[in-house]
Protein backbone atom coordinates (compact mmCIF):
# COMPACT_ATOMS: atom_id res chain seq x y z
CA UNK A 1 0.00 0.00 0.00
CA UNK A 2 2.87 2.32 0.82
CA UNK A 3 4.36 1.85 -2.71
CA UNK A 4 1.01 2.71 -4.33
CA UNK A 5 0.71 5.95 -2.34
CA UNK A 6 4.32 6.86 -3.20
CA UNK A 7 3.67 6.38 -6.92
CA UNK A 8 0.47 8.44 -6.73
CA UNK A 9 2.29 11.21 -4.84
CA UNK A 10 5.12 11.26 -7.38
CA UNK A 11 2.64 11.40 -10.29
CA UNK A 12 0.71 14.25 -8.66
CA UNK A 13 3.95 16.18 -8.06
CA UNK A 14 5.09 15.61 -11.67
CA UNK A 15 1.79 16.85 -13.09
CA UNK A 16 1.82 19.86 -10.75
CA UNK A 17 5.40 20.70 -11.75
CA UNK A 18 4.60 20.27 -15.45
CA UNK A 19 1.60 22.57 -15.03
CA UNK A 20 3.88 25.25 -13.56
CA UNK A 21 6.87 24.87 -15.91
CA UNK A 22 5.17 24.13 -19.26
CA UNK A 23 3.44 27.56 -19.59
CA UNK A 24 6.74 29.31 -18.88
CA UNK A 25 8.58 27.25 -21.51
CA UNK A 26 5.76 27.78 -23.99
CA UNK A 27 5.86 31.55 -23.44
CA UNK A 28 9.63 31.64 -23.98
CA UNK A 29 9.33 29.54 -27.15
CA UNK A 30 6.58 31.78 -28.58
CA UNK A 31 8.59 34.92 -27.73
CA UNK A 32 11.64 33.54 -29.56
CA UNK A 33 9.55 32.67 -32.63
CA UNK A 34 7.92 36.13 -32.71
CA UNK A 35 11.31 37.84 -32.37
CA UNK A 36 12.74 35.68 -35.16
CA UNK A 37 9.76 36.50 -37.40
CA UNK A 38 10.13 40.24 -36.71
CA UNK A 39 13.86 40.10 -37.45
CA UNK A 40 13.16 38.39 -40.78
CA UNK A 41 10.61 41.06 -41.70
CA UNK A 42 13.00 43.86 -40.73
CA UNK A 43 15.78 42.24 -42.74
CA UNK A 44 13.59 41.95 -45.86
CA UNK A 45 12.40 45.58 -45.62
CA UNK A 46 15.90 47.01 -45.26
CA UNK A 47 17.36 48.67 -48.35
CA UNK A 48 20.31 46.77 -49.77
CA UNK A 49 22.20 49.66 -51.33
CA UNK A 50 22.43 53.43 -50.84
CA UNK A 51 20.59 53.97 -54.15
CA UNK A 52 17.49 52.24 -52.80
CA UNK A 53 17.27 54.49 -49.74
CA UNK A 54 15.83 57.41 -51.70
CA UNK A 55 12.43 56.94 -53.33
CA UNK A 56 12.65 56.74 -57.11
CA UNK A 57 10.45 59.08 -59.09
CA UNK A 58 8.84 57.93 -62.31
CA UNK A 59 10.68 59.61 -65.13
CA UNK A 60 8.97 59.61 -68.50
CA UNK A 61 10.84 61.05 -71.45
CA UNK A 62 9.05 63.86 -73.34
CA UNK A 63 9.52 61.92 -76.61
CA UNK A 64 7.61 58.86 -75.35
CA UNK A 65 4.20 60.50 -75.42
CA UNK A 66 1.43 60.87 -72.91
CA UNK A 67 1.68 58.80 -69.75
CA UNK A 68 -1.65 57.34 -68.58
CA UNK A 69 -2.13 55.34 -65.40
CA UNK A 70 -4.89 52.79 -66.10
CA UNK A 71 -7.23 51.37 -63.47
CA UNK A 72 -8.79 47.96 -64.04
CA UNK A 73 -12.60 47.85 -63.89
CA UNK A 74 -15.02 44.97 -64.34
CA UNK A 75 -17.93 45.08 -66.78
CA UNK A 76 -21.23 44.11 -65.24
CA UNK A 77 -22.53 42.71 -68.57
Sine and cosine of phi, psi and omega as CSV:
sin_phi,cos_phi,sin_psi,cos_psi,sin_omega,cos_omega
0.00,0.00,-0.61,0.79,-0.01,-1.00
-0.90,0.44,-0.62,0.78,0.02,-1.00
-0.90,0.43,-0.66,0.75,0.02,-1.00
-0.88,0.48,-0.72,0.70,0.01,-1.00
-0.91,0.41,-0.58,0.82,0.03,-1.00
-0.91,0.42,-0.69,0.72,0.02,-1.00
-0.90,0.44,-0.69,0.72,0.03,-1.00
-0.88,0.47,-0.69,0.72,0.01,-1.00
-0.89,0.46,-0.69,0.72,0.03,-1.00
-0.90,0.44,-0.68,0.73,0.03,-1.00
-0.89,0.46,-0.69,0.72,0.02,-1.00
-0.88,0.47,-0.70,0.71,0.02,-1.00
-0.89,0.45,-0.65,0.76,0.02,-1.00
-0.90,0.44,-0.70,0.72,0.02,-1.00
-0.91,0.40,-0.62,0.78,0.03,-1.00
-0.90,0.43,-0.70,0.72,0.00,-1.00
-0.91,0.42,-0.66,0.75,0.04,-1.00
-0.90,0.44,-0.61,0.79,0.03,-1.00
-0.91,0.40,-0.45,0.89,0.03,-1.00
-1.00,0.06,-0.62,0.79,-0.12,-0.99
-1.00,0.06,-0.64,0.77,-0.08,-1.00
-0.84,0.54,-0.71,0.70,0.03,-1.00
-0.88,0.47,-0.58,0.82,0.04,-1.00
-0.91,0.41,-0.71,0.70,0.02,-1.00
-0.90,0.43,-0.63,0.78,0.02,-1.00
-0.90,0.43,-0.67,0.74,0.04,-1.00
-0.89,0.46,-0.68,0.73,0.04,-1.00
-0.90,0.44,-0.66,0.75,0.00,-1.00
-0.90,0.44,-0.70,0.71,0.00,-1.00
-0.90,0.43,-0.66,0.75,0.02,-1.00
-0.88,0.48,-0.68,0.73,0.03,-1.00
-0.89,0.45,-0.67,0.75,0.00,-1.00
-0.92,0.40,-0.65,0.76,0.02,-1.00
-0.91,0.41,-0.67,0.74,0.04,-1.00
-0.89,0.45,-0.66,0.75,0.02,-1.00
-0.90,0.44,-0.67,0.74,0.02,-1.00
-0.90,0.44,-0.68,0.73,0.02,-1.00
-0.91,0.42,-0.62,0.78,0.04,-1.00
-0.91,0.42,-0.61,0.79,0.04,-1.00
-0.91,0.42,-0.66,0.75,0.02,-1.00
-0.91,0.41,-0.66,0.75,0.02,-1.00
-0.91,0.41,-0.60,0.80,0.00,-1.00
-0.92,0.39,-0.65,0.76,-0.02,-1.00
-0.95,0.32,-0.48,0.88,-0.04,-1.00
-1.00,0.06,-0.18,0.98,-0.02,-1.00
-0.96,0.29,0.68,-0.73,0.09,-1.00
-0.92,0.39,0.58,-0.82,-0.07,-1.00
-1.00,-0.05,-0.37,0.93,0.01,-1.00
-0.65,-0.76,0.29,-0.96,0.00,-1.00
-0.89,0.45,-0.45,0.89,0.02,-1.00
-0.91,0.41,-0.51,0.86,-0.06,-1.00
-0.99,0.13,-0.13,0.99,-0.03,-1.00
-0.96,0.29,-0.52,0.86,0.01,-1.00
-1.00,-0.07,0.68,-0.73,0.02,-1.00
-0.91,0.41,0.66,-0.76,-0.02,-1.00
-1.00,0.00,0.75,-0.66,0.06,-1.00
-1.00,0.03,0.52,-0.85,0.08,-1.00
-0.97,0.26,0.85,-0.53,0.01,-1.00
-0.92,-0.38,0.87,-0.49,0.04,-1.00
-0.90,-0.44,0.81,-0.59,-0.01,-1.00
-0.92,0.38,0.57,-0.82,-0.01,-1.00
-0.90,0.44,-0.44,0.90,-0.03,-1.00
-0.98,0.19,-0.21,0.98,-0.07,-1.00
-0.96,0.27,-0.60,0.80,-0.02,-1.00
0.85,-0.53,-0.32,-0.95,-0.05,-1.00
-0.99,0.16,0.69,-0.72,0.02,-1.00
-0.99,-0.15,0.84,-0.54,-0.02,-1.00
-0.83,-0.56,0.77,-0.64,0.06,-1.00
-1.00,-0.09,0.93,-0.37,-0.07,-1.00
-1.00,0.03,0.54,-0.84,0.08,-1.00
-0.87,-0.50,0.76,-0.65,-0.02,-1.00
-0.97,0.24,0.74,-0.67,0.07,-1.00
-0.78,-0.62,0.42,-0.91,0.01,-1.00
-0.97,-0.23,0.68,-0.73,0.11,-0.99
-0.98,0.18,0.64,-0.77,0.01,-1.00
-1.00,-0.02,0.11,0.99,0.00,-1.00
-0.99,0.14,0.00,0.00,0.00,0.00
